[in-house]
Amino acid sequence: MVHFLDTLLPPAMQANPARAAQELPRALMTRTNFIPGVRHRLGWRGVRDCAKGQGGLTVRITGMDGVYGLKLLNFSETPTMGYATFHLTYFPTATESLIESFSIQAGLIAHENDYLDRIREFPLFPDMTALFGVGVLEACFHSEESGISLTLTAPENDIVIAQDGVVLDTPTGPIHAVAPGAEDQRLPAWDIAIPFFNALAASASYCLQTAPKSLIRQTRQAMLRTYGNHTSLHSTPAPDIQDLRLGLGWHCPVPESPEFDTPDTRWTAPETMPETFADAPWLSSELPGASNSLDKRTMGITERPQLIVLTGFLGSGKTTFLARFIEEQAGKNHFVAVIQNEIGQKGLDGKLLGQTYAVTEVDEGCVCCTLAGSLRSALSGILSEFQPDFVVLETTGLANPANLLSELADLDDLLNFASVTTVLDAAGAEHTLAEFEVARSQVRLADVLLINKIDRVNEATVAALKHTLRALNPSGDLHCMTNGDIQSTLLYGVNFRKKLRRPTPHIAPMTHHATHEDDHIHSALISLDTPIDRGRFERCVTALPDQILRAKGVVRFHDAQEPEIFQYVPGSHTLIPADQPHTDCFLVLIGQNATDVAKHVQTTIIR
């Protein structure tokens, strides 16, 4: 049990019981959701982080048309126990019959155009949690016994009474959608919440390689909620309706709630499980219908993940395209593993993508120069922990894919090569292609060419760039996009089994191909240990010389509490609040004469 718990929660996290309890549901879903054979058999259909609403997750379950939402409410701890409580919501589809069980207001929201957007970031909208709540999940971590428990609390039926009724305006005049004193909502909350709990508990049994060792069920009288036009929501005891509380423990007892009655069901292994739970999916650590292994091959899944080599010169928009690609695949229940490398001593793009994806940043160098040995290592690390559908190797903006393709033949046992995809900045590509051989090589070897940021140039500029690209690469698929947004099926086919128009170029092992070293391009790092002046920084960035092709970093200013993400390409720069917490602040400058420029920048902004 201890060994398997270590693979779920790192030992350093287990030393902080409250943190371990907070991360437990996410760890269970992450560990199982991104392995297709395991995911499907446990009942998952996908999980997604709320990018802006930190701490929120949206989840889909087999057999339910809508989307579950999980949001941290609070946490506490004792020296040996950590507790975390989460609000569980369910967002039905607008056409799902279950929508009729929710309140009129919830039904109206479900038909609004921004409903799906609000679901994706539901923690930012308090009304979404209030109107679509179905229960409460409790997670407990017991450090002394190396055990965990999960508990679900939900009413059998969540009933809301409209004291003054509900009147809706229609084209033919107002109508009484709910009569005064009638039910605005009768929601079978327990029946909605239990599929999520079962999938999460089954994931715990699978990950920990053991079934629960303890169970309790408690009940209490539920509350009936009433609201009026001039009165706030208030609760009164509801006759004949109960709140149910079901708890499962793996190598530790389930904490009882003093707010509930004495448990009407209490079980401890090796006693016989009560008949009510005899067929529960969490009662066995074995996967239904498959041998219990994280290896796809034992489940009859032999496909290797597809490899997309993503390249493009500095500032072309590769990371933006990749973020949208990942988001699109997540919506299809596909998992994308990302291998990134950064020229320079600090990687940033992994932070921009967030930490919910398998990201390996290969720092201290460029893929075209130094990755020959570590690419297999990075791939092996990802494939040993996850079973991705796709692997994207996002190269540095100065990488020549010719130096990488010769290595791919040695990876046939791990993955299938899909394409080299090159992203270009519509405004700056002509200059870049004229100046740098590396940029021209990125175009020549591409199977897919993406002209990005076309909204910033006119049609004549796009037409001229297309002509230049066709001269370098007559056969590659050529597409235009704005802000990295394009349907991936247009690029790689519906099932990502695109047959390349031409064979992968044969690269002689000893052949030298242009790298950023040939163009005298280097990087320089500036560490920012203390906050800096915003105005001085802005003036310095605006005056950067033409030799600096790219700059990025994490910056903290005197006039702001939170750090900001800095992105620079010649002629423009952005500063946006950081979505993720950052402890290190830094700048990386990339270009010709980068070291001398960095020294000047450092003395200018740090005073």
C-alpha positions in Angstrom: 0.0 0.0 0.0 2.8 2.5 0.9 4.6 1.9 -2.3 1.5 2.5 -4.4 0.6 5.6 -2.3 4.0 7.0 -3.2 3.2 6.8 -6.9 0.0 8.7 -6.3 1.2 11.3 -3.8 4.9 12.1 -3.7 6.6 11.6 -0.3 7.3 15.3 0.1 3.6 16.0 -0.3 2.6 13.3 2.2 4.7 15.2 4.8 2.0 17.9 4.6 -1.3 16.1 5.3 -3.6 19.0 4.4 -1.8 19.5 1.0 -2.0 15.7 0.4 -5.8 15.8 1.0 -6.3 18.7 -1.3 -4.4 17.0 -4.1 -5.8 13.5 -3.6 -8.9 13.8 -6.0 -6.8 15.4 -8.7 -4.0 12.8 -8.3 -6.5 9.9 -8.7 -8.1 11.4 -11.8 -4.7 12.3 -13.4 -3.3 8.9 -12.7 -6.2 7.1 -14.4 -7.8 9.5 -16.9 -4.9 9.7 -19.3 -4.6 6.0 -19.9 -7.3 5.2 -22.4 -7.9 1.6 -21.5 -8.0 2.3 -17.8 -10.0 5.5 -18.2 -12.8 3.9 -20.1 -13.1 0.9 -17.8 -13.2 3.0 -14.7 -16.0 5.2 -16.2 -14.0 8.4 -17.0 -14.6 10.3 -20.2 -12.1 13.1 -19.6 -10.9 15.6 -17.0 -9.8 19.2 -17.5 -8.3 21.9 -15.3 -10.1 25.3 -15.1 -7.3 27.5 -16.4 -8.4 30.7 -14.7 -10.4 29.3 -11.8 -7.5 27.9 -9.9 -8.3 24.7 -8.0 -11.3 23.8 -10.2 -11.7 20.7 -12.3 -14.3 19.7 -14.9 -15.0 16.0 -15.4 -17.1 13.8 -17.7 -18.4 10.3 -16.7 -19.7 7.5 -18.7 -23.5 7.4 -18.7 -23.9 11.1 -17.9 -24.3 13.6 -20.7 -23.3 16.6 -18.7 -20.1 17.8 -17.0 -19.2 17.5 -13.3 -17.3 20.3 -11.6 -15.1 19.9 -8.5 -14.0 23.0 -6.5 -12.0 23.2 -3.3 -14.1 24.6 -0.4 -11.8 24.4 2.6 -9.1 22.3 4.3 -7.8 21.6 7.7 -5.3 19.4 9.4 -4.1 17.8 12.7 -0.5 16.6 13.2 -1.3 13.3 11.4 -4.5 13.9 9.4 -5.3 16.2 6.5 -8.9 17.1 5.5 -10.1 18.8 2.3 -13.7 19.5 1.3 -14.8 20.0 -2.3 -18.1 21.3 -3.8 -19.4 18.9 -6.4 -21.6 20.3 -9.2 -23.2 18.9 -12.3 -23.9 20.9 -15.4 -26.4 19.1 -17.6 -26.6 19.7 -21.3 -29.4 22.0 -22.6 -31.1 19.0 -24.3 -30.6 16.5 -21.4 -33.9 15.4 -19.7 -32.3 16.0 -16.3 -32.3 19.8 -17.0 -36.0 19.7 -16.1 -35.1 18.8 -12.5 -33.0 21.9 -12.0 -34.4 25.3 -11.2 -35.9 27.6 -13.8 -32.9 29.9 -13.5 -30.5 27.0 -14.0 -32.4 26.0 -17.1 -32.2 29.5 -18.5 -28.4 29.6 -18.0 -28.0 26.3 -19.7 -29.6 27.7 -22.9 -27.3 30.8 -22.9 -24.6 31.1 -25.6 -21.8 31.3 -23.1 -23.0 28.3 -21.0 -20.1 26.1 -22.1 -17.5 28.9 -21.5 -19.0 29.4 -18.0 -18.7 25.6 -17.3 -15.0 25.6 -18.3 -14.3 28.3 -15.7 -17.2 27.7 -13.3 -15.2 28.6 -10.1 -15.2 32.2 -11.3 -19.0 32.3 -11.4 -20.6 31.9 -7.9 -24.1 31.4 -9.4 -22.9 28.3 -11.3 -21.9 26.6 -8.1 -25.0 27.7 -6.3 -27.5 26.6 -9.0 -25.8 23.4 -10.1 -24.5 22.0 -6.9 -25.3 18.3 -6.1 -23.1 17.4 -3.2 -19.9 17.6 -1.2 -16.8 15.4 -1.5 -14.5 15.0 1.5 -10.9 13.7 1.1 -8.8 12.6 4.0 -5.1 11.7 4.2 -3.9 9.8 7.3 -0.1 10.1 7.4 0.5 7.7 10.3 -1.3 4.8 8.7 -0.5 5.8 5.1 -4.2 5.7 4.3 -6.8 7.7 2.6 -10.6 8.1 2.8 -13.2 9.5 0.4 -16.7 10.6 1.5 -19.7 11.8 -0.5 -22.5 13.8 1.1 -25.7 14.7 -0.9 -29.4 14.9 -0.4 -31.7 12.2 -1.9 -33.6 15.1 -3.4 -32.7 18.7 -3.4 -36.0 20.6 -3.3 -36.4 24.4 -3.7 -39.8 26.1 -3.2 -40.6 29.4 -5.0 -42.8 31.1 -2.4 -44.0 33.7 -4.9 -43.8 31.6 -8.0 -41.7 32.2 -11.1 -42.9 34.5 -13.9 -41.2 34.5 -17.3 -41.6 37.1 -20.0 -42.5 35.7 -23.4 -43.4 37.2 -26.7 -47.0 36.6 -26.0 -46.8 38.0 -22.5 -45.8 36.9 -19.0 -46.4 33.3 -17.9 -46.3 31.5 -14.6 -43.5 29.0 -15.1 -43.8 28.0 -11.4 -47.0 28.6 -9.4 -46.7 30.4 -6.0 -45.6 27.9 -3.3 -44.7 25.2 -5.9 -41.4 23.4 -6.4 -38.9 25.3 -8.6 -36.5 22.4 -8.2 -36.7 18.7 -7.3 -33.2 17.4 -8.1 -32.2 13.8 -7.5 -28.8 15.0 -6.2 -27.6 11.7 -4.8 -28.3 9.8 -8.0 -26.4 12.4 -9.9 -23.4 12.6 -7.6 -22.9 8.9 -7.0 -21.5 8.0 -10.5 -18.7 10.5 -10.0 -18.0 9.1 -6.5 -18.0 5.5 -7.8 -15.5 6.4 -10.5 -13.2 8.2 -8.1 -13.4 5.5 -5.5 -12.7 2.8 -8.2 -9.7 4.8 -9.3 -8.4 4.8 -5.7 -8.8 1.0 -5.5 -7.0 0.7 -8.8 -4.1 3.1 -8.0 -3.6 1.7 -4.5 -3.9 -1.9 -5.7 -6.3 -2.7 -2.9 -10.1 -2.4 -2.2 -11.4 -0.3 0.6 -10.9 -1.7 4.1 -13.7 0.3 5.8 -17.1 1.8 5.0 -19.7 3.8 6.8 -23.0 5.3 5.8 -24.8 8.0 7.8 -28.1 9.8 7.3 -29.8 12.9 8.6 -33.0 14.8 7.9 -32.6 16.9 4.8 -33.6 20.6 4.5 -36.2 22.2 2.2 -35.1 25.5 0.8 -37.5 28.3 0.1 -37.1 31.7 -1.5 -39.4 34.6 -2.4 -39.3 37.8 -4.4 -38.6 39.8 -1.3 -37.1 37.2 1.0 -33.7 35.5 0.9 -33.2 31.8 0.6 -34.0 30.0 3.9 -34.1 26.4 5.0 -36.6 24.3 7.0 -36.6 20.6 7.8 -37.9 18.4 5.0 -40.0 15.5 6.1 -39.3 12.1 4.5 -36.2 13.4 2.7 -32.7 12.4 3.9 -29.1 13.6 3.4 -26.9 10.6 2.7 -23.2 10.3 3.6 -21.1 7.4 2.3 -17.5 7.0 3.2 -14.8 4.6 2.1 -11.3 4.1 3.7 -8.2 2.5 2.3 -6.0 1.4 5.3 -7.6 4.0 7.6 -11.0 4.5 9.2 -13.5 6.8 7.8 -14.1 9.9 9.9 -17.7 10.1 11.2 -19.6 13.4 11.0 -21.2 14.6 14.3 -23.7 16.4 12.2 -25.2 13.1 11.0 -26.9 10.3 12.9 -25.0 7.2 14.1 -24.0 5.2 11.1 -26.7 2.8 9.9 -24.1 0.8 8.1 -20.6 0.2 9.3 -18.2 -2.3 7.6 -14.6 -3.3 8.2 -12.6 -5.9 6.2 -12.6 -8.9 6.3 -16.3 -8.9 7.2 -18.8 -9.6 4.4 -19.7 -6.5 2.5 -23.3 -5.5 2.9 -25.4 -6.6 0.0 -26.2 -3.0 -1.0 -22.6 -2.5 -2.1 -21.8 -6.0 -3.3 -21.5 -4.9 -6.9 -19.8 -1.6 -6.3 -17.1 -0.8 -8.9 -14.6 0.2 -6.1 -14.9 -3.2 -4.3 -12.0 -4.6 -6.3 -8.7 -3.3 -7.4 -9.0 -5.2 -10.7 -10.2 -3.3 -13.7 -13.5 -4.6 -15.0 -12.9 -6.5 -18.3 -9.1 -6.2 -18.3 -6.0 -7.3 -16.4 -4.8 -4.8 -13.8 -1.9 -3.0 -15.4 -1.0 0.4 -16.5 0.4 -1.1 -19.7 -1.9 -0.7 -22.7 -0.7 -3.9 -24.2 -2.2 -6.0 -21.5 -5.6 -4.4 -22.4 -5.2 -5.2 -26.1 -4.2 -1.6 -27.0 -1.0 -1.8 -29.1 -1.0 1.6 -30.9 2.0 3.8 -30.3 1.4 7.5 -29.8 1.7 9.8 -32.7 4.7 12.2 -32.7 4.3 15.7 -34.0 7.6 17.7 -34.2 6.5 21.3 -33.7 9.0 24.0 -34.9 9.0 27.6 -36.0 11.3 30.6 -35.5 11.4 32.7 -32.3 8.1 34.3 -31.5 6.0 32.6 -34.3 3.3 31.4 -31.9 4.2 27.8 -31.4 3.2 27.7 -27.7 -0.1 29.4 -28.4 -0.9 26.9 -31.2 0.1 24.0 -28.9 -2.1 25.2 -26.1 -5.1 25.3 -28.4 -4.2 21.9 -29.9 -4.1 20.4 -26.4 -7.4 22.0 -25.5 -9.0 20.6 -28.6 -7.8 17.1 -28.0 -8.8 17.2 -24.3 -12.3 17.9 -25.5 -12.1 14.6 -27.5 -10.8 12.7 -24.4 -7.4 12.5 -25.9 -4.2 13.1 -23.9 -1.3 15.0 -25.4 2.1 14.6 -23.8 4.5 17.5 -24.5 8.3 17.5 -24.6 9.6 21.0 -24.6 13.1 22.4 -24.8 14.4 25.9 -24.3 17.5 27.6 -25.5 18.9 29.4 -22.4 19.0 28.5 -18.8 15.4 29.0 -17.9 12.4 27.3 -19.4 9.2 29.3 -19.5 6.8 27.7 -21.9 6.0 24.8 -19.6 4.8 27.3 -17.1 2.6 28.9 -19.7 1.0 25.6 -20.6 0.5 24.8 -16.9 1.5 21.7 -14.9 -1.4 19.4 -15.8 0.3 18.0 -18.9 3.3 15.8 -19.0 5.9 18.5 -19.8 9.7 17.8 -19.8 11.7 20.9 -20.4 15.1 20.1 -21.7 17.0 23.1 -20.5 20.7 24.2 -20.9 20.7 23.9 -24.7 19.0 23.4 -28.0 17.3 20.3 -29.3 19.2 20.5 -32.6 22.5 20.5 -30.8 22.2 18.4 -27.6 19.0 16.5 -27.5 20.1 13.4 -29.4 20.6 11.4 -26.2 17.9 13.0 -24.0 15.0 12.7 -26.3 14.6 9.0 -25.7 15.0 9.6 -22.0 12.3 12.2 -22.0 10.0 10.0 -24.0 10.6 7.0 -21.9 9.9 9.0 -18.8 6.5 10.2 -20.1 5.5 6.8 -21.5 6.4 5.1 -18.2 4.0 7.4 -16.3 1.3 8.0 -18.9 -0.1 6.4 -22.0 -0.6 9.4 -24.3 -2.4 9.5 -27.5 -0.1 12.1 -29.0 3.4 13.3 -28.2 4.4 16.8 -29.3 8.1 17.7 -29.4 8.1 21.5 -29.2 11.5 22.5 -30.3 13.2 25.8 -29.6 12.6 28.5 -32.1 16.2 28.1 -33.2 16.1 24.4 -33.9 16.8 22.9 -37.3 14.6 19.8 -37.6 17.1 18.2 -39.9 19.3 17.5 -36.9 16.4 15.8 -35.2 14.9 13.7 -37.9 17.9 11.4 -38.0 17.2 10.5 -34.4 13.6 9.6 -35.0 14.3 6.3 -36.7 15.7 5.0 -33.4 12.3 5.8 -31.7 10.1 3.5 -33.8 9.7 1.2 -30.9 8.2 4.0 -28.8 6.0 6.0 -31.2 4.8 6.7 -34.8 6.2 9.7 -36.6 3.3 11.9 -37.8 4.7 15.2 -39.1 7.0 18.2 -38.8 4.7 21.2 -38.3 6.3 24.6 -38.7 4.6 27.8 -37.5 5.5 31.2 -39.0 4.8 34.8 -38.0 3.0 36.5 -40.9 4.5 39.9 -40.1 8.1 38.9 -39.6 8.6 35.7 -41.6 9.9 37.3 -44.8 12.7 39.0 -42.9 13.5 35.9 -40.8 13.7 33.7 -43.9 16.0 36.1 -45.6 18.3 36.4 -42.7 18.5 33.0 -41.1 19.3 29.6 -42.6 17.8 27.8 -39.6 14.4 29.4 -40.5 14.7 28.3 -44.1 15.5 24.7 -43.0 12.4 24.7 -40.8 10.2 25.5 -43.8 12.0 23.1 -46.2 11.5 20.1 -43.9 7.9 20.8 -42.9 5.0 18.6 -43.7 2.6 21.2 -42.4 3.2 25.0 -42.7 1.0 27.3 -40.5 1.1 31.1 -41.2 0.1 32.6 -37.9 -1.1 36.1 -36.9 -2.6 36.9 -40.3 -4.9 39.4 -38.6 -1.8 41.7 -38.2 -1.0 42.0 -41.9 -2.8 42.7 -45.2 -3.7 40.1 -47.9 -0.8 41.2 -50.1 1.7 40.3 -47.4 0.1 36.9 -46.8 0.1 36.2 -50.6 3.8 37.2 -50.9 4.7 35.0 -47.9 2.9 32.0 -49.5 4.9 32.5 -52.7 8.1 32.5 -50.7 7.1 29.4 -48.8 6.1 27.5 -51.9 9.5 28.3 -53.4 11.2 26.6 -50.4 8.6 23.8 -49.9 6.3 23.1 -52.8 4.6 20.0 -51.3 3.8 20.9 -47.6 0.3 21.5 -46.5 -0.1 25.3 -46.1 -2.7 26.9 -43.8 -3.4 30.3 -42.3 -4.6 31.0 -38.8 -5.1 33.7 -36.2 -3.7 33.4 -32.6 -2.8 29.8 -33.2 -6.4 28.8 -33.7 -7.1 26.1 -36.3 -8.9 22.8 -36.3 -6.3 20.0 -36.0 -8.4 17.7 -38.2 -7.6 20.1 -41.1 -3.9 19.5 -40.5 -3.5 15.8 -39.6 -6.8 14.1 -40.6 -9.7 12.9 -38.5 -7.8 10.1 -36.7 -4.3 11.5 -36.9 -3.3 8.9 -39.4 -2.2 11.3 -42.1 -0.1 9.8 -44.8 2.8 12.2 -45.6 2.9 13.4 -49.1 6.6 12.7 -49.3 8.8 10.4 -47.3 10.7 11.6 -44.3 14.0 13.1 -45.5 16.9 10.8 -45.1 19.6 12.5 -43.1 23.1 11.1 -43.2 24.3 10.7 -39.6 27.5 12.7 -40.1 26.0 15.5 -42.1 26.2 19.0 -40.6 23.0 21.1 -40.8 22.7 24.7 -39.9 22.1 25.5 -36.3 21.7 28.7 -34.3 25.4 28.6 -33.6 26.0 29.1 -37.4 23.9 32.2 -37.3 25.8 33.4 -34.1 22.6 33.3 -32.0 23.0 32.7 -28.3 21.0 33.3 -25.1 21.6 35.1 -21.9 19.9 34.8 -18.6 19.1 37.7 -16.2 18.0 36.6 -12.7 15.5 39.0 -11.0 15.7 38.4 -7.3 13.8 41.6 -6.3 10.8 43.6 -7.8 11.8 46.1 -10.4 10.4 49.5 -11.7 7.7 49.0 -14.4 8.5 52.3 -16.2 12.2 51.7 -16.4 11.6 48.1 -17.6 9.2 49.3 -20.3 11.6 51.9 -21.6 14.4 49.4 -21.7 12.4 46.8 -23.6 11.3 49.3 -26.1 14.9 50.2 -26.8 16.2 46.7 -27.3 18.5 46.5 -30.4 17.5 44.6 -33.5 20.0 41.8 -32.7 17.6 40.5 -30.0 15.2 38.2 -31.8 13.2 37.0 -28.7 12.9 37.6 -25.0 10.7 36.2 -22.4 10.5 35.7 -18.7 8.7 36.1 -15.4 8.8 39.6 -13.9 7.7 41.1 -10.6 7.1 44.9 -10.4 6.9 47.2 -7.4 3.4 48.2 -8.3 1.9 44.7 -8.4 1.6 41.9 -5.9 1.6 39.1 -8.5 4.3 38.3 -11.1 3.7 38.8 -14.8 4.6 36.8 -17.9 6.8 38.8 -20.3 6.9 38.0 -24.0 8.9 39.9 -26.6 9.4 39.8 -30.3 10.9 42.7 -32.3 8.4 45.5 -32.5 6.0 44.3 -29.7 5.9 42.9 -26.3 3.2 41.8 -23.8 2.9 41.6 -20.0 0.1 39.5 -18.6 -0.7 38.3 -15.0 0.7 34.8 -14.3 -1.9 32.1 -13.9 0.4 29.9 -12.0 2.5 30.8 -8.9 6.1 31.6 -9.7 8.9 31.6 -7.2 11.7 32.5 -9.7 11.7 35.7 -11.7 14.0 36.0 -14.7 14.5 37.2 -18.2 16.0 35.3 -21.1 17.3 37.2 -24.1 18.0 35.4 -27.4 19.8 36.8 -30.4 23.1 38.0 -31.6 25.3 39.6 -29.1 22.8 38.6 -26.4 25.4 38.5 -23.5 26.4 42.1 -23.9 22.8 43.3 -24.3 21.8 41.4 -21.2 24.5 43.1 -19.2 23.2 46.5 -20.3 19.6 45.5 -19.5 20.5 44.2 -16.1 22.3 47.4 -15.1 19.4 49.5 -16.5 16.5 47.8 -14.7 18.1 46.7 -11.5 19.2 49.7 -9.5 
